Amino acid sequence: MLLKNLSDISLQDIQTLCDNHVSEGDSIEFKAAAIGRSDEDRRELLADVCAFANASGGDLILGVREKDGVADDVCGIEVANQDAERLFLTSLVGTGLEPRYSSLEPRWLPIPGTTRGVMVLRVPRSWSAPHRVTFRKDIKFYVRNSAGKHPMSVDELRQAFNFSATVSKRMRAFRDERISAIRGEFGLNRVLDGPQLPFDVGRGPKITVLIVPLSAMVDPLDLHIQDRQIINVISTMPVSPALACQYCLEGLALTCRGS
C-alpha cells in the first residue's frame, strides 16, 4: 500500500513505483487492464478485494504493467466515464462480498495528453472480517500474503473469527490498564504486573486521551504515525503548550504540564 492518503496520491507516485521496480506483495498488486464485465473478471476483482480486506488492506492499481511481479510500466487504462466506472466497482464489491464491504475507495489519475489513466483501488482492512466472495458459484474466503491471494485455510479462518470476536475486549483491557497506570496504581518504573509509564505524570487531576488504532491490537509493529495526524490531535486538546513527547514500545507518548 502506498504510504499516502488516497487523495494525495499522484501519477508521479505511480511512476516512482515503476522507476524503483517495486514488487507486488501483501499490500499492493498491479494490473495492466481495466476490470472487464465478464463473470470471470468480476469474480477476480472480488477475490482480490476480499483478500486485501481479510488481511491488512492494500492498493490494487489498474493501469500498471508488471513483469515477473515487479512494476514495469505505467500503461494506463481506457475508461469512457470515470464516475460510471467508480460506481460499477463499488457496487460490485458492495454486493459481491459477505458480510457487506463498503469501504472500497477508487481514485482516477488521468495521464496528461491521452485518454488513458490509472485507477487506484484502495482496500482498507476490514474490521468485520472475515469476508467471503458470494458471486455466482464462487463462495470462498480469501486472504493475502507476500505471495499473493489464496483461499483461507481452516486455521486462518479460525484466527480471523477469533480476532473479530475479541478485538473489543482487548481494546477495553488496554484502556483499563493504562488508566490504572496513570492513576498511580502501577506508577513509573515500578516492577509490578502492569504497564509501565515512560514518564512520571505527577499527582492531581488529569485529562487522559487514549488513541488506540484498531491495527495496534493486531499489528503493533506496523503502526505508522504521521506528524500531521499528531498535530491535529494536539490542536484539539485543551492543555498548555508545555508539551513533551517520546517514542516508546507502544507508540508515541505525549504529556503536557500546566505552567
N, C-alpha and C positions, 0 to 999 in steps of 0.2 A: 504494500500500500504506500502511495506517495505520502510523505510526512508533511502534508499541507492540507489546509481546509479546502474542500472541493471548489469553493468559489475563487480561491487564489491560484488554482492550477492553470497554467498557460500552455500554449503549444510548445514553447521553448522547454518546458519541463518534460514534455513527451519526447522532444528531440534529444534532450540530455540522456534519457533512458537508452536511446539507441547509440549515442556517442560513447556512453560508458559501458555499453554491452551488458546491460542489466539482465539477469536471468529471471525467468519465471520461478515462482516459489510459492510458499504457503499463503502469501497475501497479494500476489499480482499475477495476472495472466494476460497474454496478448492474443488478439485475433485480427487477421488481415481483412476479413469480410464483415459486412453488416449481418445482423440476425435475420435469417430468412423466415418465410412464412410457412414452411413445411412443418409437419408434426415432428420430424427428427430435429430440425433446427430449434423449435420451441422447447422440446424436451432437453436438448443440450444446454440451452440457456438456463432453464430451471434447475438442472443438475449443478451447473456452475454456481448459481446464486445460492442454492441450498447448501453447497459445500462450504462456501465462504461464511454464510450466516451461522452454520453449525460449528465453525472453527473460530478464528479471531478476526473475521472480516477481511475485506480486501478490495482491490480495484480490478475490474475487468475492462480492458482497454481495447476498443474496436477501432481498427484503422492503423494498427502497427503490425508489420510483418515480422515474424520471428524466424530465426534459423537455429536449429538444434536447441530450442528452448531459450534463446537469447534475443532480446530486442534488436532488430536489424535495420528496419526502415519505416519511416512514417509515410505509409502509402495512402492513408485516408480511405474513407468510405463515401459512397454516394447516398445522400438522404434527401428525398424530394421535399419533405416537410418535417423540420426538426421537432415541432410541437407534437405532430401526429406520431412520430417515431417514439418520443418520450412516453406518450400516452399508451402506445402499444406495449412498450417494455414494462412499464409499471403495472398496467392492467394484467398482463400475462403473469407476472410474478405474484401479483396480489391474489389471483385466483388459482394459481398452479401449485401453491405450497400449503401444507397443513402442519401446524396452525398457520393462520394467515400471516404473511410477512409484507409489511407496507413501508419498509424503510429504504427501499432501493432509490438511489439518487443519481439520475443521469445528468451529464454535463456535456454540451456540444462545443467543440473547439474548431471553428472554421479555419481552413487553410487558405491564406490570402491568395487572390488571383486565380482561384479554382472554385469549382462547385462541390469540392470534397471537404471532408473534415474528420476529426477524431471524436468518438463518443466515449467518454469515461463513465463507467457504471460503478459507482461506489456502493459497496455492500457492507454496511455496518454489522458488527457482531450482533447476533440476536440474543436477548435475554429471555426469550420464550422457547429456546431450543430444547430438544432437537426438532427440526422441521423435516418433513418428507415431501417428495415430489408426488403430486396426485394428478398427473396429466395422462389421460388415456390409460394405457396398460402399465405404465411405469410408476409403481408405488414403492419408492425406495427412499431410505435415508442416505444422505451423502455428507462427507466431511472432507476437508482439505489439509494436506501437509506439504512439506517441501517437494515431494514427488508428484504432486497434483491431487486431483479429487479421486475418491474411491467410495464405494458403498460402505456404510458403517458396520463394523463388526459387533457382535453381541457385547463384548467388553466396552467398546466405545459408546454404544447405546446406553449401557448401564451407567457409565460415568456421566453421560450427558443428562440423563433423567435425574440422577442423584444430585448433580450440581443445581439443576433447576429447582429442586425441592429444598435445598439447604442454603442457598446463597443469602436469603434474607436473614436467616438465623446467624450466619457468620458475620454479616454486617452489624447486626444488633450486638453481638458479642464483642466485636471490635470497638464499637462506640462505648459500650458499658465499661470495658477495661480501660480505655483512655480517660474517660470521665473519672473513674476511680483514682487513676494516677494523678490527674490534675487536682483532685480534691485532697491529695496527700496521703491516700491510703497505701500507695506504694512509694512515691517520692523519688527524688533524684539519686541515682546510683545506689539505691538500696537493693540488696540481694534478696528479693522476695519473689514469690511465684506470681509475677505480673509484669506488665510492660514498664520499661524504664524511660523516663523523660530525658530528652537531650539537654535540657537546661532547667534551672530552678524557676518555677513560675511564681514563687513567692506566696504570701498569705493574703487573705482578704477576698473581696468579691471578684469574680472573673466572668468575662464573656467568652464562651468557647464555641468555635465554629469548626466542626469536623466535616471535611470534604472527602468522601470515600468513593472513588470511581468504582463502578462495578467490576472493571477489569482487574482492580487491585485484589479482589477476592480470588482470582484465578491465576492471573499472570503478573504477580507483583514485580518481577524483574523486567517487565516490558512496559513499564509505566513511563510515559513521556509527559513532561510538564513544560508548557510553553510560557515564556516570560509574560506575554500579554494576557494569558489566562490568569496568572497570579496577580498581575496588576489590577485586572478587572475585579477580582475578589477583594483585594485590599481596599480598592476605592470605595467599596460599599460598607466597609467596617467602621463603626462609629468609635474610632480609637485615635490616640495621638500619633504623630508622625515618628515617634521614637521606636522604630520598628527594627527588629533583629531577626535574621533568618539563617538557617543552616540545613544542609542536606544530611539526612540520616538514613538508616537502613530502610525505613518505611516510607521515605519520600522527602518532602520539604517541610520543615517545621518553622513556623512563624511565631514570634512573640512581640508584643508591644506593651511597653510600660508607660504609665502616665508620667507627666512632667512634674 
